[in-house]
Amino acid sequence: MKRNIFLAGLVLLPLAAFGEPHVRETLTLTEGWNAVYIESTPVAATCDEFFRDTPVAAAAAYRSDADAATAQYDAEGREIVQAPVEFLTWVRGEPVSTLQGIVGGKAFLLYATNAATLSFDGVPCVPRMTWRKVLASETNEFFNLAGVSSGSAEVSIQGYFGEGPFGLSKTGRAIYSIGGTDTEEGPDLVNAEKGGFGRPPTIAAGKAYALTAARAGEWPGVIGVEGEAVAFGGGAPYASVKVRNCGTKAREFGFSVERSSTGEELPPLSRRLPRTDALDGAAFEEVAESAAWTVALEPDAVAEQVFCLDRSRLEEGKEYGAILVVEDLGGSKMRVRLPIAVEAAPSDAAAYPAGLWVGQIALTRVSGLYDAVPALAGGRLEMDVMVHVAADGTCTLLQRVAAGYGEDGAARLFRELDGVPPEVAHPSRFSTVMMSVDTPAVAAAAGAAFGDAAEFSWTVGEKARDNPFRHAWHPDHDGKTADYGGDAPSGDDFSNYADPIKPELWSIGNRLVLSWHEQGDASKPVVFPYNADETTSGVVTWEVTGLLAKGPVKSVGTFSLRRVFKAGELE
C-alpha cells in the first residue's frame, strides 16, 4: 500500500504546471456490501472528502501484498509470525482509521446504507496484484480480492482470470461475489456460479471478486505495465512506457490516446514507429485525438512505446492532459489507462539533449588497398568518443574536457583543466585517443545536427606532436632534405612520392560522421530517438586521408552515447 501511494505521488506532483490528466469513473453501489475496483486516484483522495456526500458508511482497502508487508524480526533476527493485516479500514465518524485515502488500481469493500451511483474524475493508476495460494477447500476465509478493469461492461471469468496463478484444474478453482447487509459479520461470499471456471459466468467491469489460487505470484492480469505514467520529465521532449504480455498465449494489444476527462488540451504528441534495422530509434508520426494502433506480442514479450512531445507548441497558461489506453483485444478485454504527464524543464539544468555525451565507437568494416568499399574487418576497433551539445543545438567533438559542479550544484564543462575556476571543487578531466592532442575541439559542419547527421573534420598536422609517422627525437625527422640543403616538399602533395625527392611526413585528414539515419541512409532521416536512460546510438563513418596515395581509407561501424553532464555551455 505504501509503495502505491508513493508512486501515485510521483505521478501527481509534476503535472500541476501543465494540467492533470483524468478519467471519468463511475461506481454503482447497492445497499449493503459492495466489492469494487477503483481504477483511478480521485482528486478528493482522503476518505472523509471522497465519501462526504455519499451513503458509504465504511470502506476497506484490500492489501494484496499483506503477507510480505507484515514480516517482522526480533533482536536476534528471527522472524516473528503474525497474522497479516489484509484490509485497511475507514468508518464514518470514527476518530481513527487505518485507511486514510483512496488510491487507484486497487480493490475495495464499500458498505452503503442505500443504493447509489458515484461519479468522479481521477488520475488513472496501473493495477498491481500479489496472489496468495488459497485452495477451494479453504473458502471460509479468502485472501485474493481481485478487481476487473475492462472497457467492456461484462467479460467472462475464464477470459479475464483464466491465465492467472490458479493452477490447471478447473474443478479446483472457485470465484465468489461479495454481498450482504450485515455490518457485524461482514460481507457474505456467494459462489458466482456452480463449477466456477467449469461453466464460466460473466463478471462486471469495475467490480471485485474473491478468488482462490493454486499458487502464489505477482500477476496484474494479461497486461503488465513497467512504469506508472508516460512521463515527460525534466523538460525532456521524449517519454516511453513498456507493456508486457503476461498471458500464456499470443495476444494483440490495442493502444489509443484520449483527451483528459476534465477538458485539458491534448498535448502535441507523436509516437515512434518500428524501424527495420537493429539501431535504436525510428521515424515518428503525429498522434491525433482518438488515434489507435495495435501491437502483437508473444507470451512474456515486451513492447516499448516511445512518444515525442513538441514543447515549442505548448502555450503558456494553457493546461494539457491526455490518457494512454492499453486494451487486450482478445478474450480478457482487460484495460489499463495511463496518464501522459508533462513536467516543466528545471531551471538549473540544460534542456535535453544539451550537455556532454560520452560513449564508444566500434568500427567493424574498412576499405582495402584495391577496393574503396568497406568490407568486414577481421576484428573490431573500439575507442571512446565525446560530443558536447550546446543549448542552441550546435555540436562539438572533443578530445578532452574538464567537468565539475559549481557552488550552486550546477554542472559545468571546461575546454581545459587549467581553465577551471577555484569555485569548482575537485574537477575531473576526460580525454580520448581518437583525436590529435593539438585539436582538442572540433565544431560540427554547418547545418549538421545531433540526432540527424553530425559531421566533424580535423587534421593531424605533419609536424603534430602525435603524428604517428613522426619521431620527435629522430635526427632525420627534421623536415629537411637528405643533404640538409633545405626544407623537404610538403608531404600533403602525393606527387612528391616521385624521385628524386621523397618527403618525410604527411598530415592526416579526418572526416567523422555520426548518423541517426535509418540504416545509415541519408535519404531516410529520423527524429532523434530517446529513452529514459538518455542513451542513443547510430552509424559512424570515418574517412582518413594522407595514408594512401589512391585516396581515403573509409571505416564504418556503430556508436553509442550517454548524456552524463547536463551543461549547455562549454566554457
N, C-alpha and C positions, 0 to 999 in steps of 0.2 A: 504493500500500500504506500509506504513512504517513497519508494522508488518512482511509482507512477505519479504521485503528487509533485515530486521534484521535476520530473520530465515535463509535466504539464506546465510548470512554472517557466521552464526553459522556452517552451513554445510561446507562451503568452507575453512574456516580457518584451521581446524585440519588436512586437507587432504594433505597438502604440503609435509610432511615428507615421505609419502608412495605413492604419486601419487594422481591424481584427477580423479575419475571415471566419464566418459562422455558417452552420447548417441549421435548418428548422427541424425540430424533433417533436414528436407527439407521443404522449403516454396515455393509453386508455386503461383506466382502473375500474375494477368492480368493487362492490362493497366487501370488505374483509381483506384477506392477504392476497398480494399480487407479486409475482416474481417477474421482474422486468430487466431488460438490458438497456442501459443508458449509453448511447454511442458518443456523446459529446459532453464536455465540461461546460455547464451553463455559466452565464455571466454572474448571476447571483449564486455563487458556488457554495456558500455556507448553508447548512440545513435550515437554520432559522429563517433565512431570507428566501430560500428556494420553496419551502413548504408553507410560507406565511399565510397565503390566501387560498390554501388547498385543504381538502378533507383528510390529508395524510397526517395520521397521529403518531406514527412510528416508522422508522426506517432502519434497515440493517444492510451493511455493505459486506458482500462475501469476499473473503480473502483466500484466493486460490493457492497462495504460497504460504499459508499459515504454518504448515509443518516446518518448513525451512526457516521461517522468520522467528520462531519461538525457541530455537535451540539456545540453551544456557549452560554455563560451565561453572564448577566450583573452583576454589582456590588451587586445588591440585590438578585442574584441567580435566576433571571428569564431567561428562555430560549429565545434566540434570533433566530427568524425564518429566515432562509436564504436558498437560492437555493443551493442544493448540487453540488459540482464540480464532475461531472460524469467522466470526462476524464482529464488525464494529457497529455500534448501535446509537441511535438517536431517538428520544421520546419527547414529544412536545411538552413543554412546561418543566421538564426535569432540569435541574441546575447543572448537572454534569453529564456529558455524553462522550463516548469514545469515538463516535463518528462526528467529525467537525464539518466536513464539506462533501460535496458531490464531485466526483472525478469520473470522466467519461471512460469508456472501454471496459466497464465492469458490470457485474450482475448485482441487483439489489432486491431485497424484500421490502415491500411497502404495505402498510396497513392503512386502508382508507375507511372512514366512517360512512361513506356513501359513494356511489359511482360518480366518476368524474373523468374529464379529458384535460390533460395538462399539455400545453404547447409552449415551447421556449426555444431560444436561439443559444447555441453553444459552439465552442471550438471542438471539432472532431478529434478523437483520440484513437490510437491503434489498439486493437484488442490484444490482451495478453492472457494466457491461461496455463496454470501448472496443474496437471491432473494427478490425482492420487488413486491408488489401487483400492477399489471398493467392489466387492462381489455382490451379485444379486441376492445372495442369502443374508447380506448384512444391511438390508434396507431399512432397518429400524433407525439408523442414523446415516445421513448421506453426507458426502464430502465434496461432491462436484456439482456446483450450481453454474451451469453454462448458459450464456446468452446467445441469441440468434441475431446476427447483423446481416440484413439482406435487403436488396431493393425490391424484392417481391413480397407480396403480402403473406404468402404461405409457401413453404418448401417441405420436402419430406425429411424425416429423421435420418433415413439411410443416406440421402443425398448430402445433408449438411454435416452429420456426425459420423457417417459410415467409415471414414478413413482415419478416424482418431484412435487414441490408445485404448481400444475396447476389446482387443483380442479378436479371435476368428469365429468363435461360437455364437450363432445368432440366439440360441436359447439361453445363453449365459449373460445376456445383456438386458438392461432394463432402463426405461426412461419414465420419469414421473413429472406430472404437472403439479403446480402449487396452488392451494386454495384454502378455504376455511375462514371462519369468522371468530374463532376462539382466541382471544388475546392472551389468555393464561397458558394454554397448552401450546400455542404457536401454530404455525401453518400445518395443514394436512398434506400428505403425499398421496397423489392419486395416479395409479399406473395409467399412462397416456393411452395405451391400448394393449389388450391382451396379446402376449407374444412379443411385445416390444419391437425389436428390429425385424421380427419374423414377418409381420404384416405392417409395413411402415405407415404410420398415420402422418398427417401433416402437422407441422409446427408453425407458429406465427412469428414473423419478424418483430423484433422489439421485446420479445418475451424471453424468460429464462426458465430452464428446466433442470431437474435433479437427475443426474446420470451416474450409472455405475461405470467402472473401468477395470479391465483385466490387467492393466499395467500402468505404471506411473510415467510421467514425462511432460515436457513442455510441448504444447500444441495449440496454436491460436485458431486453428481452422485451416482450410486448404490454402488460404492466402497468408503468407508470412511477410512482414514488412520490417526491414532494418532501418531504424530511424523513426522519429516522431512527427516529422514535417518535411516539406520541401522548403528548406530554409536558405534564403539568400543572405548569409551572414557577413558582417564586416564590410559591407559595401560591395561585395563580390557580385559580378553580373551572372554568375552561374550557380546552380544548385542541383543536387541529384538525390534520388531515393532508389533503394534496391528492393525488389519484390521477389519472393521465393515461392515456388510451388511446393507446399508442404503436404501435398497429397501423395497417393501411391500410384497414380496413373497420369498420363499426359493430359494437360488441360490448356484451354485457351482463355487468357485473361483479357478483359476489356478495360481500356483506360479512357477517361474523359475529363475535361476541365469545365467546371461550372462556376457561376458567379456566387459570391457570398450571399447568404440569405438576408443580411442586413443592408444590402444595397450598395456596397462599395463597388468602385470601378474595377473591371478586370485588368490586372497589370499587363503591360506589353511583353508577352512571352513568346518564345519559340522553343521547339524541342529538337533534340539531336536525333538524327536518323541513323540507322545502322549503316556501317560502311563496309567496303568489300575487301579491305586488307587487314593486316594484323596490327596496324598502328592505332594509337589512341586518338579518338576524336572522329568527327564526321560532319556532314552538312546539317544545317538546321532548317526547319520550316516553322513558319509562324503558327501559333496556337490561337485560334479564334474561340469565342464563346461557343460552348457545346461541341467543340472538336472532339473526335473519338478515334481510337485506333486499337488494334489488338496485338497481343504477343502470345505465341505458343511456347509452352515450357514443358520439358520433361520433368519427372519427379525429382525434387531437390535442386532443380536448376534455378538460376538467379538471372533476372533481367534488371539492368540498371537504366533508369530513365533520367536523362540529363536535360535540364532546362536552362535557357538563357533569358535574362531579363534586360531589356533595353532601358537602362536607367536614364538615358538622355530624354526619354519621353515621359518620365514621371513628373507630374506638375505639382508645384509647391502648394500645400494646403488641401490637395485632393486626397481622399482616402481610397486605398486599393485593397482588394481581398479576393482570393479565389480558392477553390477546393479541387484537389485531385481525387477522382473517384476510381477505385480499382474494383472490378467485379469478376467473379468466376462465371463464365458463360456456360458452364456445364451444370451438373446436377445439384451442386451445393447452393448455387446462386448467392454465395457469400459476397458481402460488400465491405470494403474498407475505405473510409474517407479521410483525407489528409489535408491539413491547412497548408496553403502556399504562403509562407511568411517572408516578409521583406524587412531587413534591418538596415538602418542608415549607416553610412561609412563612418568609422571612428575618426575623430579629428586629428589624432596623433599618429596615424598610420597611412601610408600611401595606398591609394585605391588600386585594386587588382587590375592589371598584373604588374604594376610598378614595383621595383625592388631588385635585389640581387638573386639571380637564378644560377644554381650550381649543379653540375651533373657530369655525365660522361658522354663521349662519342665512341662508337665502336665501328671501325672500318673493316669491311668483310670482302670488298671487291676492289680490284685495282687494274688499270690498263698496263699492257706489257710493252716490250720493245717494238713489236711489229703490229700491234693491234691497239687502236685508240679506245676501243670499247671495254669498259671494266669487266673483268672476269672474276669468278670466285677465287679468292686467295687461299693459300694453304693454311692460313691462321687468322687470328682476329686481333687487330691492333686497337687497344683501348687507351684513352687518355682523358684527363679532366678537362672541363670546359666551364667558363664563367661568362655570363651575359648580364649586363645591367639594363633594366628597362626604366626609363625616366617617366615622370608623371605625364609628359606630353606624348608618350609612346615611342620616342626615339630609343634606339638600341646601341649598346657599346659592347664589343667583345673585349674581355680583359685578360691580360697576362698575370696581373696581380692586383690586389685591392686590400685595404685595411678596413676593418669593421669594428664597431663598438657601440656603446649606448651612452647618450648624454646624461646630464644630471636630471633631466625630466623623464628619463627612461625611454626616450625615442631612439630608434635605430638610426645610425649614421654610417655613411660609407665615404672612404677617402682614397684618392688615387695612390698616395704613397704613405708609408708608415710614419715618416718624419713630418708629414703634414697634419698629423692628428693633434688637436689642441689639448692642453693639460686637463680640461674638464672632462674629457672622455677617458675614463679609467680602464686599464687593462685591455687595450685594443688587441685584436688578432689580425694577423696577416695571412692571406691566402694567395696561392700562386699556382700556375700550370706550366707545363713544359711545351705546350703546343705552339706558343708564340715566342718571338725573339724578345730578350730582355730589354732590347733597345726600342721595342714597340709595345709599351705596356697597355695601351688602349687604342682600339680601332672602332671608329663610328661606322654604323651600317650605311650602305649606299642610299642615296636619296630615294625616297619612295618605298624603301624596304620596311617591313613591319614585323614585329614579334607576333607570332600567331598566323602569319601568312607565308612570307619568304624573306628572311633577313640575310643580306649578302655583305660579307666583310672581306676587304682586300688589304694586304700589308706585304712589306718586303723585308727580307733579311739581307742587309747590305753586304757587299762583297768583303768589306773590312769590319763587319759587325763582330762584336765580342763572341757571339755564339754561332757564327757561321760554321757549319760542320766541316767545311773544307779548309779552314784556316787554323794554323797553329801559331798562336801569337808569338811564341819564342823560337820558331824555326827561322834560321838565317835567310832562307830563300823566300820566305813569305813576307817580303818587304815591299811588294808592288813594283819592283824594279825588273828590268830585263836581265838576262843571264850575265851580261858583261857590265852590269851596274851603270850602263850608259844613260839610262833614263827610265821613265815610268813605262811599264808594260801597257799595251792597249787595254781598254775596258773589257772586263770579262763578260759584260752583258751582250756583246756583239759576237754571235756564234761564228761569224766569218773568220774570227781570229784563231779558230782551230787550225787554219791553214798555215803551212810553213811560210816564212821562216820563223814566225813568232807565234808562240802558244801562250796565252795568258795564264796567270796563276790561279785566279779566283773569279767566281761569278756570284752575283747577287741571286737570291732565291725568291721568286714571286709566289704569293699565296692568295688564293681566292676560295673562301669557305662560305657555303650557303646552308642555312638551316631552313628547311621547308616543311610546312604543315599541310601541303597539298596532298590530296588523296593519291596514294600510290606514287608520290613524288612527281606527279604530272601537273605542271603549272596550269594546264587548261582546266583543272578540277580544284578550284580554290575551296577551302572550308572555313567556317567560322572557328576561331580559336577555341579549342576544347578546354574543358575544366573538370576537375574533380575536387572533392573536399580536402584531399591531401596536398593540393596545389602542386601537382606534378604534371608534366606534359612530355610528349615525345614526337618524333618525326623522322624525316630523312635528312642525312647530311651528305653533301658533295664537297670534295676538297680537290682543287686543281693546283698543282705545283709546277712552276716554270723555272728554267735555269738548270735543270738536271739532265735533260736530253735535248740534243740539237733539233730533233724532229718535232718537238712540241711538248705540251704539258703532260704530266703524269696525273691521271684522274682516278680518285678513290671515291667509293660510295659506301655508305653504311647507315646507321641509325644514331640518334641522340636521345638522351633522356635528361630532363632538368627538373629541379625542385626549387621553389621560392623559399629562401632561407632568411633574407633580411628585407623588411618592408620599408625601405628607404628610397624615396623617389628621386633624391638628388645625389649625385656623385661629386663630392667636394674636392 
